Amino acid sequence: MPAIQLTPAQRKDKRGEAHHLDPVVMIGAEGLTPAVLKETDAALKAHGLIKLRVFSDDRTAREALLATLAEQLDAAPVQHIGKLLVLWRPIPEKLKEPGEDRSAAPRVVKILKYSKNGTGRPTIKTVKVLGNERVTKGGLVKRSRPKPTSVKKKVQD
């Protein structure tokens, strides 16, 4: 038995989501090798819902392959149609390190200002813009405004 059990409604939703996906892992004549397991596990970690293509004509072998993959990778078998298999596993949460800050990095921007009379040379100014700042059309550096919240949400908080 696989570790994750899906209800028929959940399985139907996952089949619909997988419809437009292309196969990520191809399983050849060698069958289920450690390399195939490793690639399938990496694809499940990255995408959650994946399609696999099996180049085998034996239907029972493909069914056994789907069950084995689901057991070994703690995934839920979603669909087996023809030579395509669909597996799903929730994507694991990424752990943040204590000192890690995910704000935007400072960047250097060149601001070009043309002269007023049109005959003079334009001035080029290099400015460091922080993550919470933006450059306006006039070439000024301003702080980004916080997103306005509605009055109703302010009252609820």
PyMOL commands that set and color helices and strands:
alter all, ss='L'
color gray80, all
select helices_A, chain A and resi 8-18+34-47+59-73+151-156
alter helices_A, ss='H'
color red, helices_A
select strands_A, chain A and resi 23-27+49-54+76-81+84-88+107-113+123-129+133-135+141-143
alter strands_A, ss='S'
color yellow, strands_A
deselect
rebuild
show_as cartoon
